[in-house]
Amino acid sequence: MDKISFRNPSKSKLNVQSHIIGKHIRDVSSSWIAGITLLPPNDLLLADWNNACVKRVHADTSDITDYLQLSSDPWDITTLGNDQAAVTFHDEQKIQFISTISKLSLIHAIAVDGECRGICSTTDDDRVVSFIEPGKVEVLDTDGSVLSKIATGDSG
């Protein structure tokens, strides 16, 4: 697959110019990219669930330029400015913060209340995190304190 073009609802055209393999020599199994985020200006960060790692991929060349082994399988990833990223671990019920300056490296982690899956960052430096068990969405500040929450009731 060399090029894919399609139209999105806003009528702007998106072109995918290359196919990203995501396979690294340190991988023990085939890649399963659970999350992906843009690290400006030209890198992508891939959360590889099967290999319990984060990979930095140069968007123009598709080369894997960095590899960070993690404690378990990551579910999603988001960038936090130009120098950090956050990765969710549903089985460990935590969010791991990663430095993206030079080489990828672990900074610190925060515990969360439930099996966190999706994550994104806001312009206010908050994190929006979705949970599968219990079913909820939380907005967390930079320290991990819950700013707001939407949760399902007892009947789902």
ZADO-159596 format. One record per residue (C-alpha): residue in one letter; chain; x, y, z; residue number from 0. Coordinates in Angstrom, 1 decimal. Example, Ala and Ser with C-alpha at 12.3 -4.5 7.8 and 13.67 -1.06 7.14 Angstrom:
BEGIN
["A","A",[12.3,-4.5,7.8],0]
["S","A",[13.7,-1.1,7.1],1]
//
This chain:
BEGIN
["M","A",[0.0,0.0,0.0],0]
["D","A",[1.8,3.1,-1.2],1]
["K","A",[-0.8,5.8,-1.1],2]
["I","A",[-4.3,6.1,0.4],3]
["S","A",[-6.5,9.1,-0.2],4]
["F","A",[-10.0,9.7,1.1],5]
["R","A",[-12.3,12.6,2.1],6]
["N","A",[-13.2,13.3,5.6],7]
["P","A",[-16.5,15.0,6.7],8]
["S","A",[-14.8,18.5,6.7],9]
["K","A",[-14.2,18.1,3.0],10]
["S","A",[-10.4,18.4,3.3],11]
["K","A",[-8.3,15.7,1.7],12]
["L","A",[-5.9,13.5,3.7],13]
["N","A",[-3.1,11.7,1.9],14]
["V","A",[-1.1,8.9,3.5],15]
["Q","A",[2.2,8.9,1.7],16]
["S","A",[3.9,5.9,3.2],17]
["H","A",[3.2,2.7,5.1],18]
["I","A",[4.7,2.5,8.6],19]
["I","A",[5.8,-1.0,9.4],20]
["G","A",[6.6,-0.4,13.1],21]
["K","A",[8.8,-3.6,13.4],22]
["H","A",[12.0,-3.2,15.4],23]
["I","A",[14.9,-5.7,15.9],24]
["R","A",[14.1,-5.9,19.7],25]
["D","A",[10.4,-6.9,19.0],26]
["V","A",[9.6,-10.4,20.2],27]
["S","A",[6.4,-10.6,18.3],28]
["S","A",[4.5,-8.8,15.5],29]
["S","A",[3.6,-5.2,16.3],30]
["W","A",[0.1,-4.3,17.5],31]
["I","A",[-0.1,-0.5,17.5],32]
["A","A",[-2.7,0.3,20.1],33]
["G","A",[-2.1,4.1,20.1],34]
["I","A",[-0.3,6.7,18.0],35]
["T","A",[0.4,10.4,18.4],36]
["L","A",[2.2,13.1,16.6],37]
["L","A",[5.4,14.5,18.2],38]
["P","A",[6.1,17.7,16.3],39]
["P","A",[7.6,18.4,14.0],40]
["N","A",[8.1,15.1,12.2],41]
["D","A",[7.9,12.1,14.6],42]
["L","A",[5.2,9.7,15.6],43]
["L","A",[5.1,7.9,18.9],44]
["L","A",[3.6,4.4,18.6],45]
["A","A",[2.3,2.4,21.6],46]
["D","A",[3.0,-1.2,20.7],47]
["W","A",[0.8,-3.5,22.8],48]
["N","A",[2.3,-6.8,21.7],49]
["N","A",[5.9,-5.8,22.4],50]
["A","A",[5.2,-3.6,25.5],51]
["C","A",[7.1,-0.6,24.2],52]
["V","A",[6.9,2.9,22.7],53]
["K","A",[8.6,3.5,19.4],54]
["R","A",[9.6,6.8,17.9],55]
["V","A",[9.1,6.8,14.1],56]
["H","A",[10.3,9.5,11.8],57]
["A","A",[7.2,10.4,9.7],58]
["D","A",[9.1,11.2,6.5],59]
["T","A",[11.3,8.1,6.4],60]
["S","A",[9.3,5.6,8.5],61]
["D","A",[12.5,4.7,10.3],62]
["I","A",[12.2,3.7,14.0],63]
["T","A",[14.6,6.2,15.7],64]
["D","A",[14.0,5.2,19.3],65]
["Y","A",[12.6,2.3,21.4],66]
["L","A",[11.5,2.3,25.0],67]
["Q","A",[10.7,-1.0,26.7],68]
["L","A",[7.8,-0.7,29.2],69]
["S","A",[6.7,-2.6,32.3],70]
["S","A",[3.6,-4.0,30.5],71]
["D","A",[1.4,-3.6,27.5],72]
["P","A",[0.5,0.1,26.7],73]
["W","A",[-3.0,0.9,25.5],74]
["D","A",[-2.9,4.5,24.3],75]
["I","A",[-0.5,7.4,24.1],76]
["T","A",[-0.7,11.2,23.9],77]
["T","A",[1.9,14.0,23.6],78]
["L","A",[2.2,16.6,26.3],79]
["G","A",[3.8,19.6,24.6],80]
["N","A",[7.0,18.9,22.8],81]
["D","A",[9.0,17.2,25.5],82]
["Q","A",[6.7,14.6,27.2],83]
["A","A",[4.2,11.9,26.4],84]
["A","A",[1.7,10.0,28.6],85]
["V","A",[0.9,6.2,28.2],86]
["T","A",[-2.0,4.3,29.7],87]
["F","A",[-1.7,0.9,31.2],88]
["H","A",[-5.1,-0.7,31.9],89]
["D","A",[-3.8,-3.8,33.6],90]
["E","A",[-1.6,-1.8,36.0],91]
["Q","A",[-4.2,1.0,36.4],92]
["K","A",[-1.6,3.7,35.8],93]
["I","A",[-0.5,6.5,33.5],94]
["Q","A",[3.3,6.5,32.7],95]
["F","A",[4.9,9.8,31.8],96]
["I","A",[7.8,9.7,29.3],97]
["S","A",[10.4,12.2,28.3],98]
["T","A",[10.6,12.7,24.6],99]
["I","A",[13.7,14.9,24.7],100]
["S","A",[16.6,13.2,22.9],101]
["K","A",[16.1,9.6,23.9],102]
["L","A",[12.7,8.3,25.2],103]
["S","A",[12.9,7.7,29.0],104]
["L","A",[10.6,7.1,31.9],105]
["I","A",[9.8,10.1,34.1],106]
["H","A",[7.1,9.1,36.7],107]
["A","A",[3.8,7.4,36.9],108]
["I","A",[0.5,8.1,38.6],109]
["A","A",[-2.0,5.5,39.8],110]
["V","A",[-5.6,5.8,38.5],111]
["D","A",[-8.9,4.4,39.8],112]
["G","A",[-9.8,1.8,37.2],113]
["E","A",[-8.7,0.2,33.9],114]
["C","A",[-7.7,3.2,31.9],115]
["R","A",[-7.7,2.9,28.1],116]
["G","A",[-7.8,6.1,26.0],117]
["I","A",[-6.0,9.3,26.7],118]
["C","A",[-5.6,12.7,25.1],119]
["S","A",[-4.3,16.1,26.3],120]
["T","A",[-6.1,19.4,26.2],121]
["T","A",[-4.8,22.9,25.5],122]
["D","A",[-5.0,23.5,29.3],123]
["D","A",[-2.5,20.7,30.0],124]
["D","A",[-5.2,18.5,31.4],125]
["R","A",[-5.6,14.8,30.4],126]
["V","A",[-8.9,13.3,29.4],127]
["V","A",[-8.8,9.6,30.2],128]
["S","A",[-11.4,6.9,29.4],129]
["F","A",[-11.9,3.8,31.5],130]
["I","A",[-13.5,0.5,30.7],131]
["E","A",[-13.9,-0.8,34.3],132]
["P","A",[-15.6,1.0,35.8],133]
["G","A",[-17.0,2.8,32.7],134]
["K","A",[-16.2,6.5,33.0],135]
["V","A",[-14.3,9.4,31.6],136]
["E","A",[-12.2,11.6,33.8],137]
["V","A",[-10.4,14.9,33.3],138]
["L","A",[-7.1,14.9,35.3],139]
["D","A",[-4.8,17.7,36.0],140]
["T","A",[-1.0,17.5,35.7],141]
["D","A",[-0.7,15.9,39.2],142]
["G","A",[-3.4,13.3,38.5],143]
["S","A",[-6.2,14.9,40.5],144]
["V","A",[-9.7,14.4,39.1],145]
["L","A",[-11.1,17.7,37.9],146]
["S","A",[-14.3,16.3,36.5],147]
["K","A",[-15.9,12.9,35.8],148]
["I","A",[-18.6,11.3,33.8],149]
["A","A",[-19.6,7.8,34.9],150]
["T","A",[-22.2,5.2,34.1],151]
["G","A",[-24.9,4.5,36.7],152]
["D","A",[-25.6,1.1,38.3],153]
["S","A",[-27.7,0.1,35.3],154]
["G","A",[-25.0,1.0,32.8],155]
//
